[in-house]
């Protein structure tokens, strides 16, 4: 296993910390890596499923300057559990709560240089319940029949990659 000889903080912003790692490998080779860390407690991405459909949202994604298809998602507040965060985000972003939330997987976005984790939560037994969120504009909520999801995805140019990973976990590891 490689050994981290030194870790130096390069910069801190509201959302991120950037660190330089000096790493020595077992074969005595050394490399310098830069790693981006979130300043929060991780994030949740929720797959909201009814018996016949699934909810998506379209939300502005500043890094690509476009609206991207995603699932309800957001940061985990201090002192909040993964499940509590998921139910709060559901209510803020699509106006539903769930009486059946299951943490089905945790994904690393780009583990070579980002240490951010997103916890994938499956939400069933949805019922209307709205909380005020922190979004700067209303989100477009899209309910898609389960049988039409593949066709729907093909028609969307910008899709949060975590959605595709979540759907893979849902379709191949959970069912």
Buried (B, 14 or more C-beta within 10 A) or exposed (E): EBEEEEEEEEEEEEEBBBBEBBBBEEEEEEEEBEBBBBEBBBBBBBBBBBEEBBBBBBBEBEEEEEBBBBBBBBBBEEEBEBBBBBBBBBBBBBBBBBEEBBBBBEBEBEEEEBBBBBBBBBBBEBEEEEEEBEEEEEBEBBEBEEEEBEEBBEEBEEBBEBBEBBBBBBEEEEE
